[in-house]
Amino acid sequence: MKIDIKKLKGIDLYYYITSDEYPDKDFSEAVSLLMYAQPNKDEALKLLEEVVKKGKRLVAIYPGTGDVAPQRAEFVGDIPDGALYVL
């Protein structure tokens, strides 16, 4: 059964995307870093809802490995060894 993530809200959305059931593992890993980048849970979940609603992506950038944030990326916050951005 395919779940429409645009219908999920808040913590339910977060838990589904970070679960083993969610098929996009890259996005799932980036979402799992969201609470590091935005420690305020309510703000983090609101941002996640907005990202999903607008069809955007969360992307982890690790400068130590040569990653560079795209110019159009919006900074979310720091994560271990890098930063999280919205594209």
Secondary structure as GFF3:
##gff-version 3
##sequence-region A 1 87
A	DSSP	three_ten_helix	5	7	.	.	.	ID=ss1
A	DSSP	alpha_helix	10	17	.	.	.	ID=ss2
A	DSSP	alpha_helix	25	32	.	.	.	ID=ss3
A	DSSP	alpha_helix	34	37	.	.	.	ID=ss4
A	DSSP	alpha_helix	41	53	.	.	.	ID=ss5
A	DSSP	beta_strand	58	61	.	.	.	ID=ss6
A	DSSP	three_ten_helix	63	65	.	.	.	ID=ss7
A	DSSP	beta_strand	74	79	.	.	.	ID=ss8
A	DSSP	beta_strand	82	86	.	.	.	ID=ss9
###
